[in-house]
Amino acid sequence: MLGTGIRVKEVANTDVTDLNLKTAMLSDTRKGGQRDIIPIAHWVLPYIQDYIDIRQQRYAPNKQ
């Protein structure tokens, strides 16, 4: 949120699939329902990647 400037509600409605770390962009539904592409500050990217790595480890379905 800090690296994008989007509102808390917009962050809460964001899904991991809305992130594109290669281009440092976030696809989001803004106030009023309009879809928008928001740039992510480059200094935030390592923190997001760490979050995604932890999320995949903890919440990945068990492969049996």
N, C-alpha and C positions, 0 to 999 in steps of 0.2 A: 504494500500500500504506500509506503513511504517513497519508494522509488518510481512510482507511477503518478501519484497525485489523484487517484480515483477515490471515490467515497467509500465508506465502510460497507454500506449496503451492496455496492457494486462488487467489492472484494468478496463478500459473503456469497454472492451469486456466481462467482467465477469458478470454473472447473479447471483441473489440471490440463485438460485437452485444449483449453483456450490459450495456453502459453506456447510461444514459439521462442525458445531460448537461442536458437541460431540467429534469428533476426532481431532478438531482444524486443519482441512485440507481444502485446496481450490483446486478444479479441474480447470485447466486453459489451454488455448491454447497458447503455448509459441511461441517465434520468430521462424519462419520456419514452423509453423502449427502443431508442435508436441504437443500432449496432455501430461500434467504433473500434478502430485499431489504435492502441495506446502504446507509445514507446516505453520501454523499461530502462531505467538507468543502469549502465553497465556494471557499476559497483555492487548492484543488488543481485546480479546473476549467480554468483557463487553461493549465496544464501538460499536462493530458490532451488538450485541444483541439489544442495545438501538436503533440503526439505523433501524434494522428490525422491531422492535415494532412500531416505528414512521411511517415507510413506510406502514405497514399493516393498521394502523389507518387512514392515510391520503388517501391511494390509493386503499383500499379494495373496491370492487364493493358494491353498495348499495343493501341490501337484503330487498326487499319489498314484 
